[in-house]
Amino acid sequence: MEENLKKYNPEGSELRKLQLKMLDILEIVTSIADKHNIPYWLSGGTLLGAARHGGFIPWDDDIDIELLLPDYKKLLKILRNELPADLYLQTPKDKGYRLLFSKVRDRNSVVYEEDDAIDDYTEKGIYIDIFPEERSYKPLKNIVDFFYGRSFRRLKRGKPFHSFTYFYEYTLSLVLYPIGIILIGLARGLCAITRPDNILHSYGIGNTTNHHAGYMFPLSSIVFEGKTFSSPGNTHAYLTKQYGNYTQIPPEDKRATHLLKVSYINR
């Protein structure tokens, strides 16, 4: 007997309400990208959900899109001017925000997550993630990430006098961070010359699947929750590389959500 997966997000449930708000944000962001001919694609669990379920993975509570780095930078500039007033663009430049990718957040909600105690920023609404991607080599990226990504997060965390561990990590990061900046420049210079076919998260974001430009581009499209969005050119190859047999439903103990709680603000 086939399992009823709608038990996770039936219509009217808190999870389904959250998913639909994320879908609203996704439609706004991608419509702006389409308006300005900026290519993006659904990625990770969002793409998996589209391929396997026609929409959200029933127990999932996030949305991811990716863009090549130049397009990512262009989109961020445009979003600052064109997002509606009830949405907020959160970037690595924001005070207290420790991640090296961006989010578009709803201003009329608050999500509670495990890192709330050290996340020192104001806007904490429902969001979608926007990742910059670039051509690189995974071993090279691992080296750069060791110096750059970790030190960036620790410096943005601040609070060096919170504990001895924090003081040690903060002080060490003051040394490692400039080295990381230099390594990024060298790595990008090398990759501009050699043009690797590997598509990875930008430096500092942490490791991800080493996708191949050959099945990523040109982009295609896929239906997600009844709407059409951009996708990697060969979705099957992408998902197989990242998840293996992606059509297989995972066991119940592997069906994890990320957010602890959501509250809504009446303004």
C-alpha positions as CSV (number, residue, x, y, z in Angstrom):
1,M,0.0,0.0,0.0
2,E,1.4,3.4,-1.0
3,E,2.2,5.7,1.9
4,N,0.1,8.9,2.2
5,L,2.8,11.6,2.3
6,K,0.3,14.4,2.5
7,K,0.1,13.6,6.2
8,Y,3.1,15.9,6.6
9,N,1.6,19.0,5.0
10,P,-2.2,18.8,4.6
11,E,-3.9,21.9,3.4
12,G,-4.4,24.3,6.2
13,S,-1.5,22.9,8.3
14,E,1.2,25.1,9.7
15,L,3.8,23.5,7.4
16,R,1.6,24.0,4.3
17,K,1.1,27.6,5.3
18,L,4.8,28.1,5.5
19,Q,5.4,26.4,2.2
20,L,2.9,28.5,0.4
21,K,4.5,31.7,1.8
22,M,7.9,30.5,0.5
23,L,6.3,29.8,-2.9
24,D,5.0,33.4,-3.0
25,I,8.5,34.7,-2.3
26,L,9.9,32.4,-5.0
27,E,7.4,33.6,-7.6
28,I,8.2,37.3,-6.9
29,V,12.0,36.8,-7.0
30,T,12.0,34.6,-10.1
31,S,9.6,37.0,-11.9
32,I,12.0,39.8,-11.3
33,A,14.9,37.6,-12.6
34,D,12.9,36.7,-15.7
35,K,11.9,40.3,-16.3
36,H,15.6,41.2,-16.5
37,N,16.7,38.0,-18.3
38,I,18.8,36.8,-15.4
39,P,19.2,33.0,-15.5
40,Y,18.6,31.0,-12.3
41,W,17.6,27.4,-11.5
42,L,15.9,25.5,-8.8
43,S,18.4,23.5,-6.8
44,G,18.8,20.9,-4.0
45,G,15.7,19.7,-2.3
46,T,13.5,22.2,-4.2
47,L,14.5,20.6,-7.5
48,L,14.2,17.1,-6.0
49,G,10.7,18.0,-4.8
50,A,9.7,19.2,-8.2
51,A,11.0,16.1,-10.0
52,R,9.7,13.5,-7.4
53,H,6.5,15.2,-6.0
54,G,5.7,18.0,-8.5
55,G,6.3,20.5,-5.7
56,F,7.6,20.6,-2.2
57,I,8.9,17.4,-0.6
58,P,6.0,17.0,1.8
59,W,8.1,17.4,5.0
60,D,10.4,20.1,3.6
61,D,10.5,23.7,4.8
62,D,12.9,25.6,2.5
63,I,13.4,26.7,-1.1
64,D,16.8,27.1,-2.8
65,I,17.7,28.7,-6.1
66,E,21.1,29.2,-7.6
67,L,22.7,31.6,-10.1
68,L,26.2,31.9,-11.6
69,L,28.1,34.5,-9.6
70,P,27.9,37.4,-12.1
71,D,24.1,36.8,-12.4
72,Y,23.8,36.6,-8.6
73,K,25.4,40.0,-8.2
74,K,23.2,41.5,-10.8
75,L,20.1,40.1,-9.3
76,L,20.9,41.4,-5.8
77,K,21.3,44.9,-7.1
78,I,17.9,44.7,-8.9
79,L,16.1,43.1,-5.9
80,R,17.1,46.0,-3.7
81,N,15.1,48.3,-5.9
82,E,12.3,46.0,-7.0
83,L,11.2,43.8,-4.1
84,P,7.9,44.8,-2.6
85,A,7.9,46.5,0.8
86,D,6.9,43.4,2.7
87,L,10.1,41.5,1.6
88,Y,13.6,42.0,2.7
89,L,16.9,41.2,1.0
90,Q,19.4,39.8,3.4
91,T,23.0,39.5,2.2
92,P,26.4,38.7,3.7
93,K,26.9,42.5,4.1
94,D,24.2,42.6,6.8
95,K,25.3,43.1,10.4
96,G,25.4,39.8,12.3
97,Y,24.4,37.6,9.2
98,R,27.1,34.9,9.1
99,L,26.3,33.2,5.8
100,L,27.9,33.8,2.4
101,F,24.7,33.5,0.4
102,S,21.6,35.6,0.4
103,K,18.0,35.3,1.5
104,V,14.8,37.1,0.6
105,R,12.7,37.2,3.8
106,D,9.1,38.0,4.6
107,R,8.8,41.0,7.0
108,N,5.5,39.8,8.5
109,S,6.8,36.6,10.1
110,V,9.5,35.2,12.4
111,V,11.1,31.8,12.1
112,Y,12.9,30.2,15.0
113,E,16.0,28.2,14.3
114,E,18.7,26.4,16.3
115,D,21.3,29.2,15.8
116,D,19.0,32.0,17.0
117,A,21.1,32.6,20.1
118,I,24.1,33.7,18.0
119,D,22.3,35.2,15.0
120,D,22.4,38.9,15.8
121,Y,20.2,40.4,13.2
122,T,16.7,41.9,13.1
123,E,14.9,40.4,10.1
124,K,14.1,36.7,10.8
125,G,11.1,36.1,8.6
126,I,10.2,33.2,6.3
127,Y,12.7,33.1,3.5
128,I,14.1,31.5,0.4
129,D,17.9,30.9,-0.1
130,I,19.8,32.4,-3.1
131,F,23.2,30.8,-3.8
132,P,26.0,32.1,-6.0
133,E,27.7,29.4,-8.0
134,E,31.0,29.5,-10.0
135,R,33.4,27.3,-11.9
136,S,36.1,25.9,-9.7
137,Y,37.9,22.7,-8.6
138,K,36.6,21.0,-5.5
139,P,40.1,20.5,-3.9
140,L,40.9,24.1,-4.6
141,K,37.6,25.2,-3.1
142,N,38.3,23.1,0.0
143,I,41.5,25.0,0.6
144,V,40.0,28.4,0.1
145,D,37.0,27.5,2.3
146,F,39.3,26.5,5.2
147,F,40.8,30.0,5.3
148,Y,37.9,32.1,4.1
149,G,34.5,30.6,5.0
150,R,35.2,29.6,8.6
151,S,37.0,32.9,9.4
152,F,34.2,35.0,7.8
153,R,31.5,33.2,10.0
154,R,33.5,33.6,13.2
155,L,34.3,37.3,12.6
156,K,30.6,38.0,11.8
157,R,29.6,36.1,15.0
158,G,31.8,38.5,17.0
159,K,31.6,38.2,20.8
160,P,35.3,37.5,21.2
161,F,35.1,37.8,25.0
162,H,32.1,35.4,25.3
163,S,34.5,32.5,26.1
164,F,38.0,31.4,25.7
165,T,37.0,29.4,22.6
166,Y,35.3,32.4,21.0
167,F,38.4,34.5,21.7
168,Y,40.7,32.0,20.2
169,E,38.6,31.5,17.1
170,Y,38.0,35.2,16.6
171,T,41.7,36.0,17.0
172,L,42.8,33.2,14.7
173,S,40.2,34.4,12.1
174,L,41.8,37.9,12.1
175,V,44.9,36.2,10.6
176,L,43.1,33.6,8.3
177,Y,40.6,35.9,6.8
178,P,43.0,38.1,4.8
179,I,44.8,35.0,3.6
180,G,41.4,33.7,2.4
181,I,40.7,36.9,0.4
182,I,44.1,36.5,-1.3
183,L,43.4,32.9,-2.1
184,I,40.0,33.7,-3.6
185,G,41.7,36.1,-6.0
186,L,44.3,33.5,-7.0
187,A,41.7,30.8,-7.4
188,R,39.4,32.9,-9.5
189,G,42.3,33.9,-11.7
190,L,43.3,30.3,-12.2
191,C,39.7,29.3,-13.1
192,A,39.3,32.2,-15.5
193,I,42.2,30.8,-17.4
194,T,41.4,27.0,-17.2
195,R,37.6,27.2,-17.3
196,P,36.8,24.1,-15.3
197,D,33.5,22.4,-16.0
198,N,32.7,22.0,-12.3
199,I,29.9,24.2,-10.9
200,L,30.2,24.7,-7.2
201,H,28.9,27.0,-4.5
202,S,31.0,30.2,-4.4
203,Y,34.0,30.2,-2.1
204,G,33.3,30.2,1.6
205,I,29.8,28.7,1.5
206,G,31.0,25.2,2.2
207,N,31.1,22.0,0.1
208,T,28.4,20.9,-2.2
209,T,27.9,18.4,-5.0
210,N,30.4,18.9,-7.8
211,H,28.0,19.4,-10.7
212,H,29.1,19.4,-14.4
213,A,28.4,22.3,-16.7
214,G,27.7,19.8,-19.4
215,Y,24.4,18.7,-17.9
216,M,23.7,22.1,-16.2
217,F,23.5,24.2,-19.3
218,P,21.7,25.3,-21.3
219,L,18.9,25.6,-18.7
220,S,15.5,24.0,-19.0
221,S,12.3,24.3,-17.0
222,I,10.3,22.2,-14.5
223,V,6.9,22.5,-12.8
224,F,6.9,23.2,-9.1
225,E,3.6,23.5,-7.3
226,G,1.8,24.1,-10.6
227,K,4.2,26.9,-11.6
228,T,7.0,26.7,-14.2
229,F,10.5,27.6,-13.1
230,S,14.0,27.3,-14.5
231,S,16.0,24.1,-13.9
232,P,19.3,22.5,-14.8
233,G,19.3,21.3,-18.4
234,N,19.4,17.6,-17.4
235,T,17.5,17.4,-14.1
236,H,17.9,13.6,-14.0
237,A,21.7,13.8,-14.3
238,Y,21.8,16.6,-11.7
239,L,19.7,14.8,-9.1
240,T,21.4,11.5,-9.7
241,K,24.8,13.1,-9.0
242,Q,23.5,14.7,-5.9
243,Y,21.2,12.1,-4.4
244,G,21.8,8.8,-6.2
245,N,18.4,7.1,-6.6
246,Y,16.4,10.2,-6.0
247,T,13.1,8.6,-6.8
248,Q,13.4,6.5,-3.6
249,I,11.4,7.9,-0.7
250,P,13.7,8.1,2.4
251,P,12.7,6.3,5.6
252,E,10.7,8.3,8.1
253,D,13.7,8.9,10.4
254,K,15.4,10.7,7.5
255,R,12.6,13.1,6.8
256,A,13.9,16.1,8.6
257,T,12.7,19.7,8.8
258,H,14.9,22.7,9.6
259,L,12.7,25.3,11.3
260,L,11.6,25.0,14.9
261,K,8.7,27.3,14.9
262,V,7.1,30.1,12.9
263,S,5.0,33.0,14.1
264,Y,3.2,35.7,12.1
265,I,3.1,39.4,12.7
266,N,-0.1,41.4,12.2
267,R,0.9,44.9,10.9
